[in-house]
Amino acid sequence: MNISLDKKQSAPRIIFLTLFLAALIFSFASPALAQENVPTDDEVNAIARKLYCPVCESTPLDVCPTQACHEWRELIRTMLAEGKTEEEITQYFVDQYGARVLAEPPKEGFFWLIYLLPPAVILIGAIIVFRSLKEWTKPKAAAPVQSAAQVEKDDYVLRLEEELRKQK
């Protein structure tokens, strides 16, 4: 059996095999391209660090070990994959659990007191300490010296002196 290939017949086969191999290679590479939209742990934790666990007291969401916090971090990952911004995700948690989940209170309304009150108290305290130190370090004016005749003697001193005179 003698198989002879013509140049006309071999060119389409080579092109077909090349295209088939290229399609095969790219079919394995496509799942790797799809993984680029999955947010990394660093991206999730950057948002979770700005939120506190609604269940645990004073525990940032990025380090909280509870199952609920793990689910909330996965929710953040899902929202990032959907293309939501950090502000939208933060607002979602505030809407669900209130402003207490924020690591930094918003700078509006009643929360302004949190930012203004501590510096005001420190300033007032510094003024009080400064004035007190100034008063304490100021030299006292010397009282004028009074003669013994000018000093009024009380009853006890007078009786004591009288008793001493009697004993002599």
Chimera marker file (.cmm) of the C-alpha trace (Angstrom):
<marker_set name="trace">
<marker id="1" x="0.000" y="0.000" z="0.000" r="1" g="1" b="0" radius="0.5"/>
<marker id="2" x="1.569" y="3.110" z="-1.179" r="1" g="1" b="0" radius="0.5"/>
<marker id="3" x="0.151" y="6.290" z="0.186" r="1" g="1" b="0" radius="0.5"/>
<marker id="4" x="1.282" y="9.374" z="-1.513" r="1" g="1" b="0" radius="0.5"/>
<marker id="5" x="0.339" y="12.744" z="-0.234" r="1" g="1" b="0" radius="0.5"/>
<marker id="6" x="-0.112" y="15.613" z="-2.464" r="1" g="1" b="0" radius="0.5"/>
<marker id="7" x="0.961" y="19.074" z="-1.424" r="1" g="1" b="0" radius="0.5"/>
<marker id="8" x="-2.578" y="20.218" z="-2.067" r="1" g="1" b="0" radius="0.5"/>
<marker id="9" x="-4.024" y="17.583" z="0.266" r="1" g="1" b="0" radius="0.5"/>
<marker id="10" x="-1.470" y="17.965" z="3.080" r="1" g="1" b="0" radius="0.5"/>
<marker id="11" x="-1.870" y="21.749" z="3.528" r="1" g="1" b="0" radius="0.5"/>
<marker id="12" x="-5.521" y="21.572" z="4.707" r="1" g="1" b="0" radius="0.5"/>
<marker id="13" x="-4.642" y="18.694" z="7.067" r="1" g="1" b="0" radius="0.5"/>
<marker id="14" x="-1.776" y="20.665" z="8.628" r="1" g="1" b="0" radius="0.5"/>
<marker id="15" x="-3.999" y="23.719" z="9.062" r="1" g="1" b="0" radius="0.5"/>
<marker id="16" x="-6.752" y="21.543" z="10.577" r="1" g="1" b="0" radius="0.5"/>
<marker id="17" x="-4.306" y="19.883" z="13.007" r="1" g="1" b="0" radius="0.5"/>
<marker id="18" x="-2.826" y="23.271" z="13.986" r="1" g="1" b="0" radius="0.5"/>
<marker id="19" x="-6.252" y="24.737" z="14.677" r="1" g="1" b="0" radius="0.5"/>
<marker id="20" x="-7.296" y="21.605" z="16.579" r="1" g="1" b="0" radius="0.5"/>
<marker id="21" x="-4.185" y="21.766" z="18.810" r="1" g="1" b="0" radius="0.5"/>
<marker id="22" x="-4.644" y="25.520" z="19.381" r="1" g="1" b="0" radius="0.5"/>
<marker id="23" x="-8.287" y="24.985" z="20.395" r="1" g="1" b="0" radius="0.5"/>
<marker id="24" x="-7.251" y="22.163" z="22.703" r="1" g="1" b="0" radius="0.5"/>
<marker id="25" x="-4.570" y="24.300" z="24.380" r="1" g="1" b="0" radius="0.5"/>
<marker id="26" x="-6.883" y="27.309" z="24.809" r="1" g="1" b="0" radius="0.5"/>
<marker id="27" x="-9.674" y="25.147" z="26.222" r="1" g="1" b="0" radius="0.5"/>
<marker id="28" x="-7.407" y="24.255" z="29.158" r="1" g="1" b="0" radius="0.5"/>
<marker id="29" x="-6.300" y="27.870" z="29.598" r="1" g="1" b="0" radius="0.5"/>
<marker id="30" x="-9.801" y="29.383" z="29.767" r="1" g="1" b="0" radius="0.5"/>
<marker id="31" x="-10.553" y="28.375" z="33.408" r="1" g="1" b="0" radius="0.5"/>
<marker id="32" x="-7.390" y="30.187" z="34.491" r="1" g="1" b="0" radius="0.5"/>
<marker id="33" x="-8.656" y="33.339" z="32.795" r="1" g="1" b="0" radius="0.5"/>
<marker id="34" x="-12.009" y="33.058" z="34.594" r="1" g="1" b="0" radius="0.5"/>
<marker id="35" x="-10.289" y="33.021" z="37.996" r="1" g="1" b="0" radius="0.5"/>
<marker id="36" x="-8.980" y="36.559" z="37.543" r="1" g="1" b="0" radius="0.5"/>
<marker id="37" x="-12.390" y="37.992" z="38.588" r="1" g="1" b="0" radius="0.5"/>
<marker id="38" x="-12.273" y="36.243" z="41.981" r="1" g="1" b="0" radius="0.5"/>
<marker id="39" x="-11.212" y="38.756" z="44.653" r="1" g="1" b="0" radius="0.5"/>
<marker id="40" x="-8.146" y="37.878" z="46.687" r="1" g="1" b="0" radius="0.5"/>
<marker id="41" x="-8.103" y="37.477" z="50.456" r="1" g="1" b="0" radius="0.5"/>
<marker id="42" x="-6.202" y="40.760" z="50.710" r="1" g="1" b="0" radius="0.5"/>
<marker id="43" x="-8.983" y="42.614" z="48.894" r="1" g="1" b="0" radius="0.5"/>
<marker id="44" x="-11.640" y="41.019" z="51.110" r="1" g="1" b="0" radius="0.5"/>
<marker id="45" x="-9.672" y="41.714" z="54.303" r="1" g="1" b="0" radius="0.5"/>
<marker id="46" x="-9.068" y="45.343" z="53.297" r="1" g="1" b="0" radius="0.5"/>
<marker id="47" x="-12.830" y="45.884" z="53.523" r="1" g="1" b="0" radius="0.5"/>
<marker id="48" x="-13.390" y="43.494" z="56.454" r="1" g="1" b="0" radius="0.5"/>
<marker id="49" x="-10.733" y="45.378" z="58.467" r="1" g="1" b="0" radius="0.5"/>
<marker id="50" x="-12.953" y="48.477" z="58.343" r="1" g="1" b="0" radius="0.5"/>
<marker id="51" x="-15.906" y="46.565" z="59.793" r="1" g="1" b="0" radius="0.5"/>
<marker id="52" x="-16.525" y="45.058" z="63.227" r="1" g="1" b="0" radius="0.5"/>
<marker id="53" x="-18.292" y="41.788" z="63.871" r="1" g="1" b="0" radius="0.5"/>
<marker id="54" x="-21.978" y="42.447" z="64.661" r="1" g="1" b="0" radius="0.5"/>
<marker id="55" x="-22.048" y="39.377" z="66.946" r="1" g="1" b="0" radius="0.5"/>
<marker id="56" x="-18.703" y="39.493" z="68.785" r="1" g="1" b="0" radius="0.5"/>
<marker id="57" x="-17.891" y="42.565" z="70.828" r="1" g="1" b="0" radius="0.5"/>
<marker id="58" x="-14.934" y="44.706" z="69.695" r="1" g="1" b="0" radius="0.5"/>
<marker id="59" x="-13.606" y="42.185" z="67.169" r="1" g="1" b="0" radius="0.5"/>
<marker id="60" x="-12.678" y="43.296" z="63.641" r="1" g="1" b="0" radius="0.5"/>
<marker id="61" x="-14.387" y="41.251" z="60.944" r="1" g="1" b="0" radius="0.5"/>
<marker id="62" x="-11.091" y="40.312" z="59.266" r="1" g="1" b="0" radius="0.5"/>
<marker id="63" x="-9.771" y="38.421" z="62.336" r="1" g="1" b="0" radius="0.5"/>
<marker id="64" x="-12.985" y="37.145" z="63.926" r="1" g="1" b="0" radius="0.5"/>
<marker id="65" x="-12.888" y="33.322" z="64.066" r="1" g="1" b="0" radius="0.5"/>
<marker id="66" x="-16.658" y="32.679" z="64.213" r="1" g="1" b="0" radius="0.5"/>
<marker id="67" x="-18.559" y="30.934" z="61.445" r="1" g="1" b="0" radius="0.5"/>
<marker id="68" x="-20.805" y="33.991" z="61.012" r="1" g="1" b="0" radius="0.5"/>
<marker id="69" x="-17.795" y="36.208" z="60.304" r="1" g="1" b="0" radius="0.5"/>
<marker id="70" x="-16.445" y="33.681" z="57.832" r="1" g="1" b="0" radius="0.5"/>
<marker id="71" x="-19.795" y="33.817" z="56.009" r="1" g="1" b="0" radius="0.5"/>
<marker id="72" x="-19.741" y="37.634" z="56.051" r="1" g="1" b="0" radius="0.5"/>
<marker id="73" x="-16.231" y="37.641" z="54.555" r="1" g="1" b="0" radius="0.5"/>
<marker id="74" x="-17.493" y="35.289" z="51.831" r="1" g="1" b="0" radius="0.5"/>
<marker id="75" x="-20.407" y="37.689" z="51.265" r="1" g="1" b="0" radius="0.5"/>
<marker id="76" x="-17.876" y="40.500" z="50.824" r="1" g="1" b="0" radius="0.5"/>
<marker id="77" x="-15.966" y="38.312" z="48.332" r="1" g="1" b="0" radius="0.5"/>
<marker id="78" x="-19.191" y="37.645" z="46.402" r="1" g="1" b="0" radius="0.5"/>
<marker id="79" x="-20.128" y="41.323" z="46.351" r="1" g="1" b="0" radius="0.5"/>
<marker id="80" x="-16.639" y="42.247" z="45.091" r="1" g="1" b="0" radius="0.5"/>
<marker id="81" x="-16.935" y="39.613" z="42.359" r="1" g="1" b="0" radius="0.5"/>
<marker id="82" x="-20.257" y="41.182" z="41.355" r="1" g="1" b="0" radius="0.5"/>
<marker id="83" x="-18.436" y="44.480" z="40.896" r="1" g="1" b="0" radius="0.5"/>
<marker id="84" x="-19.722" y="46.343" z="43.952" r="1" g="1" b="0" radius="0.5"/>
<marker id="85" x="-17.528" y="49.095" z="45.392" r="1" g="1" b="0" radius="0.5"/>
<marker id="86" x="-16.160" y="49.286" z="48.915" r="1" g="1" b="0" radius="0.5"/>
<marker id="87" x="-18.657" y="52.033" z="49.791" r="1" g="1" b="0" radius="0.5"/>
<marker id="88" x="-21.608" y="49.924" z="48.570" r="1" g="1" b="0" radius="0.5"/>
<marker id="89" x="-20.458" y="46.920" z="50.607" r="1" g="1" b="0" radius="0.5"/>
<marker id="90" x="-19.908" y="49.034" z="53.715" r="1" g="1" b="0" radius="0.5"/>
<marker id="91" x="-23.323" y="50.658" z="53.277" r="1" g="1" b="0" radius="0.5"/>
<marker id="92" x="-24.910" y="47.195" z="52.971" r="1" g="1" b="0" radius="0.5"/>
<marker id="93" x="-23.487" y="46.190" z="56.370" r="1" g="1" b="0" radius="0.5"/>
<marker id="94" x="-24.538" y="49.513" z="57.929" r="1" g="1" b="0" radius="0.5"/>
<marker id="95" x="-28.068" y="49.040" z="56.572" r="1" g="1" b="0" radius="0.5"/>
<marker id="96" x="-28.206" y="45.491" z="57.949" r="1" g="1" b="0" radius="0.5"/>
<marker id="97" x="-26.535" y="45.934" z="61.362" r="1" g="1" b="0" radius="0.5"/>
<marker id="98" x="-26.317" y="49.674" z="62.059" r="1" g="1" b="0" radius="0.5"/>
<marker id="99" x="-23.388" y="52.077" z="62.336" r="1" g="1" b="0" radius="0.5"/>
<marker id="100" x="-21.902" y="50.045" z="65.206" r="1" g="1" b="0" radius="0.5"/>
<marker id="101" x="-20.244" y="47.711" z="62.670" r="1" g="1" b="0" radius="0.5"/>
<marker id="102" x="-18.028" y="50.513" z="61.365" r="1" g="1" b="0" radius="0.5"/>
<marker id="103" x="-14.468" y="50.622" z="62.677" r="1" g="1" b="0" radius="0.5"/>
<marker id="104" x="-14.509" y="54.399" z="62.207" r="1" g="1" b="0" radius="0.5"/>
<marker id="105" x="-17.800" y="56.175" z="62.931" r="1" g="1" b="0" radius="0.5"/>
<marker id="106" x="-19.169" y="58.368" z="60.146" r="1" g="1" b="0" radius="0.5"/>
<marker id="107" x="-18.330" y="62.061" z="60.393" r="1" g="1" b="0" radius="0.5"/>
<marker id="108" x="-21.920" y="63.275" z="60.429" r="1" g="1" b="0" radius="0.5"/>
<marker id="109" x="-24.693" y="64.064" z="62.870" r="1" g="1" b="0" radius="0.5"/>
<marker id="110" x="-24.271" y="62.949" z="66.479" r="1" g="1" b="0" radius="0.5"/>
<marker id="111" x="-21.001" y="61.165" z="65.656" r="1" g="1" b="0" radius="0.5"/>
<marker id="112" x="-19.202" y="64.523" z="65.383" r="1" g="1" b="0" radius="0.5"/>
<marker id="113" x="-19.069" y="64.534" z="69.196" r="1" g="1" b="0" radius="0.5"/>
<marker id="114" x="-16.749" y="61.531" z="69.047" r="1" g="1" b="0" radius="0.5"/>
<marker id="115" x="-14.261" y="63.588" z="67.067" r="1" g="1" b="0" radius="0.5"/>
<marker id="116" x="-14.693" y="66.938" z="68.864" r="1" g="1" b="0" radius="0.5"/>
<marker id="117" x="-15.170" y="65.987" z="72.515" r="1" g="1" b="0" radius="0.5"/>
<marker id="118" x="-11.787" y="64.340" z="73.313" r="1" g="1" b="0" radius="0.5"/>
<marker id="119" x="-9.647" y="67.250" z="72.025" r="1" g="1" b="0" radius="0.5"/>
<marker id="120" x="-11.885" y="69.726" z="73.865" r="1" g="1" b="0" radius="0.5"/>
<marker id="121" x="-11.552" y="67.810" z="77.145" r="1" g="1" b="0" radius="0.5"/>
<marker id="122" x="-7.768" y="67.567" z="76.721" r="1" g="1" b="0" radius="0.5"/>
<marker id="123" x="-7.524" y="71.306" z="76.021" r="1" g="1" b="0" radius="0.5"/>
<marker id="124" x="-9.630" y="72.219" z="79.077" r="1" g="1" b="0" radius="0.5"/>
<marker id="125" x="-7.577" y="69.860" z="81.255" r="1" g="1" b="0" radius="0.5"/>
<marker id="126" x="-4.321" y="71.385" z="80.008" r="1" g="1" b="0" radius="0.5"/>
<marker id="127" x="-5.575" y="74.885" z="80.820" r="1" g="1" b="0" radius="0.5"/>
<marker id="128" x="-6.563" y="73.820" z="84.352" r="1" g="1" b="0" radius="0.5"/>
<marker id="129" x="-3.199" y="72.135" z="84.973" r="1" g="1" b="0" radius="0.5"/>
<marker id="130" x="-1.298" y="75.153" z="83.605" r="1" g="1" b="0" radius="0.5"/>
<marker id="131" x="-3.181" y="77.599" z="85.838" r="1" g="1" b="0" radius="0.5"/>
<marker id="132" x="-2.776" y="75.349" z="88.886" r="1" g="1" b="0" radius="0.5"/>
<marker id="133" x="0.976" y="74.997" z="88.354" r="1" g="1" b="0" radius="0.5"/>
<marker id="134" x="1.283" y="78.737" z="87.875" r="1" g="1" b="0" radius="0.5"/>
<marker id="135" x="-0.573" y="79.359" z="91.160" r="1" g="1" b="0" radius="0.5"/>
<marker id="136" x="1.429" y="76.727" z="93.067" r="1" g="1" b="0" radius="0.5"/>
<marker id="137" x="4.807" y="78.048" z="91.934" r="1" g="1" b="0" radius="0.5"/>
<marker id="138" x="4.009" y="81.715" z="92.572" r="1" g="1" b="0" radius="0.5"/>
<marker id="139" x="5.814" y="82.888" z="95.740" r="1" g="1" b="0" radius="0.5"/>
<marker id="140" x="3.534" y="83.771" z="98.599" r="1" g="1" b="0" radius="0.5"/>
<marker id="141" x="3.615" y="87.320" z="99.973" r="1" g="1" b="0" radius="0.5"/>
<marker id="142" x="5.196" y="87.422" z="103.438" r="1" g="1" b="0" radius="0.5"/>
<marker id="143" x="2.796" y="88.334" z="106.222" r="1" g="1" b="0" radius="0.5"/>
<marker id="144" x="3.785" y="91.413" z="108.219" r="1" g="1" b="0" radius="0.5"/>
<marker id="145" x="5.474" y="90.555" z="111.505" r="1" g="1" b="0" radius="0.5"/>
<marker id="146" x="3.308" y="91.340" z="114.497" r="1" g="1" b="0" radius="0.5"/>
<marker id="147" x="4.619" y="92.108" z="117.926" r="1" g="1" b="0" radius="0.5"/>
<marker id="148" x="3.709" y="89.952" z="120.866" r="1" g="1" b="0" radius="0.5"/>
<marker id="149" x="1.443" y="92.690" z="122.196" r="1" g="1" b="0" radius="0.5"/>
<marker id="150" x="-0.564" y="92.718" z="118.969" r="1" g="1" b="0" radius="0.5"/>
<marker id="151" x="-1.266" y="89.027" z="118.972" r="1" g="1" b="0" radius="0.5"/>
<marker id="152" x="-4.470" y="88.236" z="120.764" r="1" g="1" b="0" radius="0.5"/>
<marker id="153" x="-4.113" y="85.376" z="123.117" r="1" g="1" b="0" radius="0.5"/>
<marker id="154" x="-6.834" y="82.856" z="123.475" r="1" g="1" b="0" radius="0.5"/>
<marker id="155" x="-8.210" y="81.530" z="126.763" r="1" g="1" b="0" radius="0.5"/>
<marker id="156" x="-6.108" y="78.393" z="126.809" r="1" g="1" b="0" radius="0.5"/>
<marker id="157" x="-2.825" y="80.268" z="126.410" r="1" g="1" b="0" radius="0.5"/>
<marker id="158" x="-3.817" y="82.780" z="129.083" r="1" g="1" b="0" radius="0.5"/>
<marker id="159" x="-4.733" y="80.039" z="131.603" r="1" g="1" b="0" radius="0.5"/>
<marker id="160" x="-1.525" y="78.160" z="130.823" r="1" g="1" b="0" radius="0.5"/>
<marker id="161" x="0.591" y="81.247" z="131.466" r="1" g="1" b="0" radius="0.5"/>
<marker id="162" x="-1.285" y="81.929" z="134.710" r="1" g="1" b="0" radius="0.5"/>
<marker id="163" x="-0.691" y="78.369" z="135.923" r="1" g="1" b="0" radius="0.5"/>
<marker id="164" x="2.997" y="78.643" z="135.127" r="1" g="1" b="0" radius="0.5"/>
<marker id="165" x="3.272" y="81.876" z="137.135" r="1" g="1" b="0" radius="0.5"/>
<marker id="166" x="1.605" y="80.264" z="140.136" r="1" g="1" b="0" radius="0.5"/>
<marker id="167" x="4.086" y="77.407" z="140.154" r="1" g="1" b="0" radius="0.5"/>
<marker id="168" x="7.066" y="79.735" z="140.441" r="1" g="1" b="0" radius="0.5"/>
<link id1="1" id2="2" r="1" g="1" b="0" radius="0.2"/>
<link id1="2" id2="3" r="1" g="1" b="0" radius="0.2"/>
<link id1="3" id2="4" r="1" g="1" b="0" radius="0.2"/>
<link id1="4" id2="5" r="1" g="1" b="0" radius="0.2"/>
<link id1="5" id2="6" r="1" g="1" b="0" radius="0.2"/>
<link id1="6" id2="7" r="1" g="1" b="0" radius="0.2"/>
<link id1="7" id2="8" r="1" g="1" b="0" radius="0.2"/>
<link id1="8" id2="9" r="1" g="1" b="0" radius="0.2"/>
<link id1="9" id2="10" r="1" g="1" b="0" radius="0.2"/>
<link id1="10" id2="11" r="1" g="1" b="0" radius="0.2"/>
<link id1="11" id2="12" r="1" g="1" b="0" radius="0.2"/>
<link id1="12" id2="13" r="1" g="1" b="0" radius="0.2"/>
<link id1="13" id2="14" r="1" g="1" b="0" radius="0.2"/>
<link id1="14" id2="15" r="1" g="1" b="0" radius="0.2"/>
<link id1="15" id2="16" r="1" g="1" b="0" radius="0.2"/>
<link id1="16" id2="17" r="1" g="1" b="0" radius="0.2"/>
<link id1="17" id2="18" r="1" g="1" b="0" radius="0.2"/>
<link id1="18" id2="19" r="1" g="1" b="0" radius="0.2"/>
<link id1="19" id2="20" r="1" g="1" b="0" radius="0.2"/>
<link id1="20" id2="21" r="1" g="1" b="0" radius="0.2"/>
<link id1="21" id2="22" r="1" g="1" b="0" radius="0.2"/>
<link id1="22" id2="23" r="1" g="1" b="0" radius="0.2"/>
<link id1="23" id2="24" r="1" g="1" b="0" radius="0.2"/>
<link id1="24" id2="25" r="1" g="1" b="0" radius="0.2"/>
<link id1="25" id2="26" r="1" g="1" b="0" radius="0.2"/>
<link id1="26" id2="27" r="1" g="1" b="0" radius="0.2"/>
<link id1="27" id2="28" r="1" g="1" b="0" radius="0.2"/>
<link id1="28" id2="29" r="1" g="1" b="0" radius="0.2"/>
<link id1="29" id2="30" r="1" g="1" b="0" radius="0.2"/>
<link id1="30" id2="31" r="1" g="1" b="0" radius="0.2"/>
<link id1="31" id2="32" r="1" g="1" b="0" radius="0.2"/>
<link id1="32" id2="33" r="1" g="1" b="0" radius="0.2"/>
<link id1="33" id2="34" r="1" g="1" b="0" radius="0.2"/>
<link id1="34" id2="35" r="1" g="1" b="0" radius="0.2"/>
<link id1="35" id2="36" r="1" g="1" b="0" radius="0.2"/>
<link id1="36" id2="37" r="1" g="1" b="0" radius="0.2"/>
<link id1="37" id2="38" r="1" g="1" b="0" radius="0.2"/>
<link id1="38" id2="39" r="1" g="1" b="0" radius="0.2"/>
<link id1="39" id2="40" r="1" g="1" b="0" radius="0.2"/>
<link id1="40" id2="41" r="1" g="1" b="0" radius="0.2"/>
<link id1="41" id2="42" r="1" g="1" b="0" radius="0.2"/>
<link id1="42" id2="43" r="1" g="1" b="0" radius="0.2"/>
<link id1="43" id2="44" r="1" g="1" b="0" radius="0.2"/>
<link id1="44" id2="45" r="1" g="1" b="0" radius="0.2"/>
<link id1="45" id2="46" r="1" g="1" b="0" radius="0.2"/>
<link id1="46" id2="47" r="1" g="1" b="0" radius="0.2"/>
<link id1="47" id2="48" r="1" g="1" b="0" radius="0.2"/>
<link id1="48" id2="49" r="1" g="1" b="0" radius="0.2"/>
<link id1="49" id2="50" r="1" g="1" b="0" radius="0.2"/>
<link id1="50" id2="51" r="1" g="1" b="0" radius="0.2"/>
<link id1="51" id2="52" r="1" g="1" b="0" radius="0.2"/>
<link id1="52" id2="53" r="1" g="1" b="0" radius="0.2"/>
<link id1="53" id2="54" r="1" g="1" b="0" radius="0.2"/>
<link id1="54" id2="55" r="1" g="1" b="0" radius="0.2"/>
<link id1="55" id2="56" r="1" g="1" b="0" radius="0.2"/>
<link id1="56" id2="57" r="1" g="1" b="0" radius="0.2"/>
<link id1="57" id2="58" r="1" g="1" b="0" radius="0.2"/>
<link id1="58" id2="59" r="1" g="1" b="0" radius="0.2"/>
<link id1="59" id2="60" r="1" g="1" b="0" radius="0.2"/>
<link id1="60" id2="61" r="1" g="1" b="0" radius="0.2"/>
<link id1="61" id2="62" r="1" g="1" b="0" radius="0.2"/>
<link id1="62" id2="63" r="1" g="1" b="0" radius="0.2"/>
<link id1="63" id2="64" r="1" g="1" b="0" radius="0.2"/>
<link id1="64" id2="65" r="1" g="1" b="0" radius="0.2"/>
<link id1="65" id2="66" r="1" g="1" b="0" radius="0.2"/>
<link id1="66" id2="67" r="1" g="1" b="0" radius="0.2"/>
<link id1="67" id2="68" r="1" g="1" b="0" radius="0.2"/>
<link id1="68" id2="69" r="1" g="1" b="0" radius="0.2"/>
<link id1="69" id2="70" r="1" g="1" b="0" radius="0.2"/>
<link id1="70" id2="71" r="1" g="1" b="0" radius="0.2"/>
<link id1="71" id2="72" r="1" g="1" b="0" radius="0.2"/>
<link id1="72" id2="73" r="1" g="1" b="0" radius="0.2"/>
<link id1="73" id2="74" r="1" g="1" b="0" radius="0.2"/>
<link id1="74" id2="75" r="1" g="1" b="0" radius="0.2"/>
<link id1="75" id2="76" r="1" g="1" b="0" radius="0.2"/>
<link id1="76" id2="77" r="1" g="1" b="0" radius="0.2"/>
<link id1="77" id2="78" r="1" g="1" b="0" radius="0.2"/>
<link id1="78" id2="79" r="1" g="1" b="0" radius="0.2"/>
<link id1="79" id2="80" r="1" g="1" b="0" radius="0.2"/>
<link id1="80" id2="81" r="1" g="1" b="0" radius="0.2"/>
<link id1="81" id2="82" r="1" g="1" b="0" radius="0.2"/>
<link id1="82" id2="83" r="1" g="1" b="0" radius="0.2"/>
<link id1="83" id2="84" r="1" g="1" b="0" radius="0.2"/>
<link id1="84" id2="85" r="1" g="1" b="0" radius="0.2"/>
<link id1="85" id2="86" r="1" g="1" b="0" radius="0.2"/>
<link id1="86" id2="87" r="1" g="1" b="0" radius="0.2"/>
<link id1="87" id2="88" r="1" g="1" b="0" radius="0.2"/>
<link id1="88" id2="89" r="1" g="1" b="0" radius="0.2"/>
<link id1="89" id2="90" r="1" g="1" b="0" radius="0.2"/>
<link id1="90" id2="91" r="1" g="1" b="0" radius="0.2"/>
<link id1="91" id2="92" r="1" g="1" b="0" radius="0.2"/>
<link id1="92" id2="93" r="1" g="1" b="0" radius="0.2"/>
<link id1="93" id2="94" r="1" g="1" b="0" radius="0.2"/>
<link id1="94" id2="95" r="1" g="1" b="0" radius="0.2"/>
<link id1="95" id2="96" r="1" g="1" b="0" radius="0.2"/>
<link id1="96" id2="97" r="1" g="1" b="0" radius="0.2"/>
<link id1="97" id2="98" r="1" g="1" b="0" radius="0.2"/>
<link id1="98" id2="99" r="1" g="1" b="0" radius="0.2"/>
<link id1="99" id2="100" r="1" g="1" b="0" radius="0.2"/>
<link id1="100" id2="101" r="1" g="1" b="0" radius="0.2"/>
<link id1="101" id2="102" r="1" g="1" b="0" radius="0.2"/>
<link id1="102" id2="103" r="1" g="1" b="0" radius="0.2"/>
<link id1="103" id2="104" r="1" g="1" b="0" radius="0.2"/>
<link id1="104" id2="105" r="1" g="1" b="0" radius="0.2"/>
<link id1="105" id2="106" r="1" g="1" b="0" radius="0.2"/>
<link id1="106" id2="107" r="1" g="1" b="0" radius="0.2"/>
<link id1="107" id2="108" r="1" g="1" b="0" radius="0.2"/>
<link id1="108" id2="109" r="1" g="1" b="0" radius="0.2"/>
<link id1="109" id2="110" r="1" g="1" b="0" radius="0.2"/>
<link id1="110" id2="111" r="1" g="1" b="0" radius="0.2"/>
<link id1="111" id2="112" r="1" g="1" b="0" radius="0.2"/>
<link id1="112" id2="113" r="1" g="1" b="0" radius="0.2"/>
<link id1="113" id2="114" r="1" g="1" b="0" radius="0.2"/>
<link id1="114" id2="115" r="1" g="1" b="0" radius="0.2"/>
<link id1="115" id2="116" r="1" g="1" b="0" radius="0.2"/>
<link id1="116" id2="117" r="1" g="1" b="0" radius="0.2"/>
<link id1="117" id2="118" r="1" g="1" b="0" radius="0.2"/>
<link id1="118" id2="119" r="1" g="1" b="0" radius="0.2"/>
<link id1="119" id2="120" r="1" g="1" b="0" radius="0.2"/>
<link id1="120" id2="121" r="1" g="1" b="0" radius="0.2"/>
<link id1="121" id2="122" r="1" g="1" b="0" radius="0.2"/>
<link id1="122" id2="123" r="1" g="1" b="0" radius="0.2"/>
<link id1="123" id2="124" r="1" g="1" b="0" radius="0.2"/>
<link id1="124" id2="125" r="1" g="1" b="0" radius="0.2"/>
<link id1="125" id2="126" r="1" g="1" b="0" radius="0.2"/>
<link id1="126" id2="127" r="1" g="1" b="0" radius="0.2"/>
<link id1="127" id2="128" r="1" g="1" b="0" radius="0.2"/>
<link id1="128" id2="129" r="1" g="1" b="0" radius="0.2"/>
<link id1="129" id2="130" r="1" g="1" b="0" radius="0.2"/>
<link id1="130" id2="131" r="1" g="1" b="0" radius="0.2"/>
<link id1="131" id2="132" r="1" g="1" b="0" radius="0.2"/>
<link id1="132" id2="133" r="1" g="1" b="0" radius="0.2"/>
<link id1="133" id2="134" r="1" g="1" b="0" radius="0.2"/>
<link id1="134" id2="135" r="1" g="1" b="0" radius="0.2"/>
<link id1="135" id2="136" r="1" g="1" b="0" radius="0.2"/>
<link id1="136" id2="137" r="1" g="1" b="0" radius="0.2"/>
<link id1="137" id2="138" r="1" g="1" b="0" radius="0.2"/>
<link id1="138" id2="139" r="1" g="1" b="0" radius="0.2"/>
<link id1="139" id2="140" r="1" g="1" b="0" radius="0.2"/>
<link id1="140" id2="141" r="1" g="1" b="0" radius="0.2"/>
<link id1="141" id2="142" r="1" g="1" b="0" radius="0.2"/>
<link id1="142" id2="143" r="1" g="1" b="0" radius="0.2"/>
<link id1="143" id2="144" r="1" g="1" b="0" radius="0.2"/>
<link id1="144" id2="145" r="1" g="1" b="0" radius="0.2"/>
<link id1="145" id2="146" r="1" g="1" b="0" radius="0.2"/>
<link id1="146" id2="147" r="1" g="1" b="0" radius="0.2"/>
<link id1="147" id2="148" r="1" g="1" b="0" radius="0.2"/>
<link id1="148" id2="149" r="1" g="1" b="0" radius="0.2"/>
<link id1="149" id2="150" r="1" g="1" b="0" radius="0.2"/>
<link id1="150" id2="151" r="1" g="1" b="0" radius="0.2"/>
<link id1="151" id2="152" r="1" g="1" b="0" radius="0.2"/>
<link id1="152" id2="153" r="1" g="1" b="0" radius="0.2"/>
<link id1="153" id2="154" r="1" g="1" b="0" radius="0.2"/>
<link id1="154" id2="155" r="1" g="1" b="0" radius="0.2"/>
<link id1="155" id2="156" r="1" g="1" b="0" radius="0.2"/>
<link id1="156" id2="157" r="1" g="1" b="0" radius="0.2"/>
<link id1="157" id2="158" r="1" g="1" b="0" radius="0.2"/>
<link id1="158" id2="159" r="1" g="1" b="0" radius="0.2"/>
<link id1="159" id2="160" r="1" g="1" b="0" radius="0.2"/>
<link id1="160" id2="161" r="1" g="1" b="0" radius="0.2"/>
<link id1="161" id2="162" r="1" g="1" b="0" radius="0.2"/>
<link id1="162" id2="163" r="1" g="1" b="0" radius="0.2"/>
<link id1="163" id2="164" r="1" g="1" b="0" radius="0.2"/>
<link id1="164" id2="165" r="1" g="1" b="0" radius="0.2"/>
<link id1="165" id2="166" r="1" g="1" b="0" radius="0.2"/>
<link id1="166" id2="167" r="1" g="1" b="0" radius="0.2"/>
<link id1="167" id2="168" r="1" g="1" b="0" radius="0.2"/>
</marker_set>
